[in-house]
Each structure stands twice: as structure tokens, then as C-alpha cells.
Amino acid sequence: MSSRTSPTERQRRLGRELRKMRLAAEVSAETAAGLLGVDRSRLSNIEQGIRAISEDRVLALAHACACQDQAYVEALAAMTRRARRGWWERYRDSLPDGLLDIAELEAHALRMRSAHSVHIPGILQTSDHALAVFRVVVPALPEHEVALRLAHRVERQQVLEGTTPPEYTGVIHEAALRMQFGGRKVARVQLDHLLTASESRHITLRVIPFEAGAFPGAGQTVNYAEGPTPRLDTVQVDSTHGPEFLDGEEQLAKYRSHLDWMERIALPPQKSRDFIHGIARHL
């Protein structure tokens, strides 16, 4: 089993799930380590995502823990398989790991839901809009990092352009639509881009107008990525120090409820397109 100096969020998630499975079954670390043929320190490293684990060992551990959720076990086993190097790895050591983890999360999501109160969804931002956002960071980013972040953000959008893209639903508050990052012309082009994207069969955009009133999580950006089984869903939220990834059962339930609430009060897709068009027309 190979070691990693800096595991990705996906690698850490696999380790957390294996530990969760073991603890739920009340299997001791000593027993699990013996079953896998490793010592306790290596087991600890596996559960932290620092060391890799084989598919066979995941299946053996699941059997020992009497895990009956076959879809969940198969999904964990699949996470051990070596995948083709993701495009985001080109930015390793050049951009914060959290940005790369977002791209990896999106690449493996089967369905995505997001909610935005101030910003346009990053996965749907035009280059000029994204550039304006990156240039209002405190402390200011050096130009070479601005260029790297812009290139990374543009490449992220490939996930919605592939042959089998995930279903995506974005809820955008009116405030985000009226923010003029980069000025009126950039804002108008950005809104036109949203309208074009919303014509895709797999992309649904819904607007919450000001008059809709209050809703839970107002002001927070939420990205909910559905995995191969609900137990492997992930929530990513923004914070001042970078993205946070949440996967606790109560956390997932909380943010599903937030998104459900927001979608209930949002305009339906066609009325949302009309709303966006109306704002763009007056810019």
C-alpha cells in the first residue's frame, strides 16, 4: 500500500467511511488491523487517507463488519481503483488543494445541486466574471495566481459539457443576478451565458426573487454532490479560509432540507429564465 504526503478529500473520505463502518460494527482497531494484515499505525493511516487500501481489503473489512448495504460496499471498493489522472492534478502545488478537491468532487458526482445568494455558480461563470471575482480578493492575489485560478475555473466547466454530464440544479438568488462584477457589460454577458446554459437538458436554473422572503442558509454558498449511494453524498460550503467538505449524516440531511426549501420558493425554470432575461435587458 502506497503512502501519500497530502491525501485528497476523496482519499480522506474513503478512510473516514472505513473507520465509520468499523466503529458501527464495534470492530476494534486491533481486530481490523489483523484482518487486513497490517499493524495499528498503518490502519490509522488508512483511515486518515494517508495510505491506500486495495479493493480486496475493503471487501474483507466490509464482510468482517457485516455491512449489508451492498451498493455502499461496492462504491467504497470502486474508490480504491486507480483512475485516470484528473486534469486538476496539473494544478497540484500551484493552487490550494481545496480548489482541486472541488474539481474532483464534481468529476465523480452523479447529480449536483447548488444554492448561491451573492455569487453566480462558479461552474457557470464566464471568464470575465470569474476574473473580476478573483481580483477582489483580500489580500490581493498575484497576477500569475489569478491566471491559474481562472484557467482552473474554466476547466471545471468541462464536467457539464461531457458526453454523460451530471444533472445539475442551481438555485440563484436575485441578489447574485444583480451583482455587477466587472461592470454592466460583463454582467450582461454573464446573464446571457446563464440563459444559454439553462437550455441544456441536464441543467436547471431557478431564481429566488427578493420578494420570496427568508429561507434557511441565506448568504451561504452550498454545493451538494450526490454520490453512487446517498451515504456517499458530500456538501461543500465556502468559508473565508477555503472550501469545507461535510459528509455527516445530520449535515447531509440539513443541507438537503435547505436546498429543498429554496427550490420550493424559487421560480420554476421557465419563469426563472424570463426573470434573468428581464434583468439582462435593463443592464
Legacy VTK file of the C-alpha trace (Angstrom):
# vtk DataFile Version 3.0
C-alpha trace
ASCII
DATASET POLYDATA
POINTS 283 float
0.000 0.000 0.000
1.434 3.336 -1.048
1.648 6.376 1.216
0.609 9.930 0.441
2.065 13.099 1.881
-1.130 15.058 1.224
-4.241 12.946 0.584
-7.087 14.404 -1.426
-10.505 14.940 0.101
-11.771 11.885 -1.798
-8.989 9.740 -0.312
-9.702 11.071 3.166
-13.400 10.365 2.648
-12.722 6.710 1.874
-10.684 6.435 5.063
-13.416 8.091 7.120
-16.040 5.741 5.724
-13.941 2.686 6.542
-13.465 3.908 10.098
-17.170 4.685 10.397
-18.024 1.190 9.196
-15.612 -0.384 11.667
-16.869 1.611 14.643
-20.518 0.995 13.789
-19.813 -2.741 13.845
-17.816 -2.383 17.081
-14.774 -3.975 15.455
-11.615 -2.972 17.310
-8.621 -1.434 15.591
-6.555 -4.482 16.610
-9.051 -6.877 15.022
-9.337 -4.841 11.824
-5.565 -4.480 11.525
-5.108 -8.221 11.980
-7.757 -8.942 9.358
-6.010 -6.667 6.849
-2.569 -7.985 7.725
-1.230 -4.602 8.842
-0.228 -3.039 12.155
-2.365 -0.494 14.014
-0.350 2.504 12.833
-0.883 1.544 9.212
-4.585 1.017 9.819
-4.715 4.503 11.333
-3.013 5.868 8.222
-5.528 4.065 6.014
-8.405 5.576 7.955
-6.849 9.016 7.548
-6.419 8.540 3.797
-2.651 8.702 4.111
-2.158 5.127 2.912
-4.006 3.409 0.092
-6.031 0.260 0.537
-6.829 -2.431 -2.010
-10.313 -3.319 -3.216
-9.977 -6.839 -1.772
-9.179 -5.454 1.667
-12.163 -3.118 1.575
-14.413 -6.075 0.741
-12.823 -8.165 3.504
-13.339 -5.394 6.047
-16.955 -4.911 4.974
-17.549 -8.651 5.385
-15.998 -8.626 8.855
-18.194 -5.666 9.795
-21.277 -7.470 8.444
-22.181 -4.435 6.323
-25.405 -5.319 4.480
-25.525 -2.233 2.232
-24.119 -3.815 -0.918
-24.333 -0.647 -3.028
-22.359 1.217 -0.366
-19.694 -1.503 -0.140
-19.309 -1.654 -3.921
-18.988 2.128 -4.069
-16.241 2.072 -1.427
-14.431 -0.678 -3.321
-14.646 1.382 -6.509
-12.997 4.311 -4.736
-9.820 2.225 -4.336
-9.348 1.667 -8.048
-6.727 3.703 -9.815
-8.450 6.197 -12.042
-7.041 8.161 -14.925
-5.135 11.181 -13.645
-7.611 14.037 -13.331
-6.967 17.273 -15.214
-6.929 19.144 -11.881
-3.699 17.399 -10.892
-1.843 19.726 -13.248
-2.516 22.459 -10.687
-1.106 20.477 -7.754
1.369 22.643 -5.792
0.220 25.701 -7.767
-3.257 26.218 -6.307
-4.777 25.443 -2.892
-5.672 21.766 -2.509
-9.261 22.690 -1.688
-9.836 24.013 -5.206
-8.574 20.740 -6.658
-10.808 18.798 -4.280
-13.848 20.696 -5.584
-13.000 19.717 -9.158
-12.515 16.071 -8.155
-15.811 16.082 -6.249
-17.655 17.423 -9.284
-15.973 14.911 -11.586
-17.342 11.991 -9.550
-20.799 13.422 -8.780
-23.838 11.744 -10.310
-26.028 14.780 -9.645
-25.287 18.256 -8.322
-27.442 20.806 -6.554
-26.216 24.244 -5.555
-27.511 27.419 -3.947
-26.000 30.888 -4.327
-27.040 34.164 -2.734
-24.325 36.567 -3.862
-22.229 34.818 -6.485
-23.030 33.172 -9.797
-22.232 29.427 -9.580
-18.522 29.015 -10.283
-19.225 26.192 -12.700
-21.286 28.616 -14.821
-19.184 31.782 -14.624
-17.822 33.430 -17.742
-14.086 34.117 -17.860
-14.562 37.877 -17.443
-16.910 37.435 -14.492
-14.542 34.984 -12.779
-11.599 37.316 -13.426
-13.454 40.181 -11.745
-14.166 37.957 -8.726
-10.549 36.843 -8.376
-9.335 40.442 -8.465
-11.317 41.484 -5.387
-9.654 39.014 -3.020
-8.025 40.209 0.224
-5.080 40.041 0.306
-4.757 40.623 -3.424
-3.611 37.652 -5.485
-0.509 37.986 -7.690
-1.359 38.048 -11.384
0.131 34.617 -12.073
-2.174 33.054 -9.452
-5.163 34.934 -10.836
-4.350 33.404 -14.228
-4.044 29.919 -12.718
-7.350 30.224 -10.860
-9.070 31.455 -13.986
-7.733 28.557 -16.061
-8.773 26.086 -13.357
-12.294 27.540 -13.150
-12.751 27.362 -16.918
-11.625 23.726 -16.966
-14.067 22.889 -14.166
-16.891 23.668 -16.557
-15.945 20.670 -18.702
-17.879 18.460 -16.293
-21.129 19.915 -17.653
-20.018 19.594 -21.254
-19.097 15.912 -21.499
-20.993 13.097 -23.202
-22.581 11.980 -19.925
-22.721 15.122 -17.759
-24.310 15.009 -14.309
-27.724 16.507 -13.769
-27.253 19.984 -12.315
-29.758 22.186 -10.498
-28.653 25.660 -9.466
-30.731 27.970 -7.277
-29.605 31.586 -7.641
-30.890 34.494 -5.591
-31.853 37.719 -7.320
-29.062 39.476 -5.429
-26.444 37.376 -7.234
-28.028 38.159 -10.591
-27.872 41.896 -9.922
-24.250 41.979 -8.734
-22.222 43.672 -11.473
-18.810 42.054 -11.137
-16.691 43.570 -13.889
-19.298 46.208 -14.779
-22.526 46.270 -16.778
-21.195 44.717 -19.982
-19.576 41.772 -18.166
-22.733 41.301 -16.095
-24.940 41.267 -19.186
-22.775 38.673 -20.923
-22.798 36.590 -17.745
-26.594 36.593 -17.602
-26.785 35.683 -21.288
-24.446 32.779 -20.560
-26.768 31.566 -17.803
-29.711 31.680 -20.208
-27.794 29.658 -22.783
-26.720 27.105 -20.189
-30.292 26.737 -18.918
-31.337 25.483 -22.351
-29.304 22.303 -21.807
-31.433 19.320 -20.868
-29.262 18.436 -17.864
-29.056 21.974 -16.419
-31.885 23.539 -14.425
-31.620 27.076 -13.088
-34.139 28.509 -10.648
-34.275 32.049 -9.281
-35.315 33.198 -5.813
-36.615 36.766 -6.180
-36.270 39.290 -3.366
-39.998 39.105 -2.704
-39.762 35.397 -1.809
-38.545 36.445 1.637
-36.454 34.489 4.118
-35.065 30.987 3.739
-32.557 28.846 5.682
-28.881 29.275 4.895
-29.349 32.712 3.357
-25.988 34.188 2.365
-24.240 30.822 2.241
-22.986 29.092 -0.890
-23.870 25.403 -0.874
-22.779 22.729 -3.332
-24.369 19.308 -2.823
-22.788 16.441 -4.792
-24.663 13.158 -4.924
-22.530 10.035 -4.929
-23.313 6.480 -6.105
-25.250 5.962 -2.861
-26.765 8.601 -0.521
-24.306 7.623 2.201
-21.519 8.965 -0.034
-23.090 12.334 -0.778
-20.954 15.390 0.029
-21.723 19.002 0.841
-19.170 21.669 0.018
-19.579 25.103 1.564
-17.425 28.186 1.169
-15.663 29.856 4.078
-13.186 32.690 4.453
-10.304 30.213 4.712
-11.333 27.978 1.817
-13.838 25.258 0.949
-15.168 22.912 3.621
-16.427 19.405 2.891
-19.179 17.919 5.049
-20.443 14.351 4.989
-22.002 13.613 8.386
-25.479 12.103 8.198
-27.062 15.027 10.057
-25.119 17.545 7.974
-26.284 15.978 4.714
-29.888 15.914 5.922
-29.656 19.559 6.992
-28.410 20.790 3.633
-30.836 18.623 1.671
-33.601 20.341 3.662
-32.071 23.752 2.935
-31.982 23.071 -0.790
-35.470 21.577 -0.811
-36.803 24.704 0.934
-35.034 27.018 -1.509
-36.293 25.099 -4.526
-39.850 25.269 -3.165
-39.816 29.068 -3.002
-37.840 29.573 -6.219
-39.485 30.391 -9.511
-39.992 27.445 -11.885
-37.391 27.075 -14.673
-39.224 28.985 -17.441
-40.197 31.869 -15.171
-36.608 31.915 -13.891
-35.320 32.294 -17.453
-37.790 35.115 -18.043
-36.630 36.748 -14.799
-32.950 36.533 -15.782
-33.750 37.880 -19.247
-35.596 40.829 -17.706
-32.598 41.795 -15.570
-30.217 41.432 -18.526
-32.440 43.562 -20.741
-32.212 46.502 -18.340
-28.419 46.430 -17.927
LINES 1 284
283 0 1 2 3 4 5 6 7 8 9 10 11 12 13 14 15 16 17 18 19 20 21 22 23 24 25 26 27 28 29 30 31 32 33 34 35 36 37 38 39 40 41 42 43 44 45 46 47 48 49 50 51 52 53 54 55 56 57 58 59 60 61 62 63 64 65 66 67 68 69 70 71 72 73 74 75 76 77 78 79 80 81 82 83 84 85 86 87 88 89 90 91 92 93 94 95 96 97 98 99 100 101 102 103 104 105 106 107 108 109 110 111 112 113 114 115 116 117 118 119 120 121 122 123 124 125 126 127 128 129 130 131 132 133 134 135 136 137 138 139 140 141 142 143 144 145 146 147 148 149 150 151 152 153 154 155 156 157 158 159 160 161 162 163 164 165 166 167 168 169 170 171 172 173 174 175 176 177 178 179 180 181 182 183 184 185 186 187 188 189 190 191 192 193 194 195 196 197 198 199 200 201 202 203 204 205 206 207 208 209 210 211 212 213 214 215 216 217 218 219 220 221 222 223 224 225 226 227 228 229 230 231 232 233 234 235 236 237 238 239 240 241 242 243 244 245 246 247 248 249 250 251 252 253 254 255 256 257 258 259 260 261 262 263 264 265 266 267 268 269 270 271 272 273 274 275 276 277 278 279 280 281 282
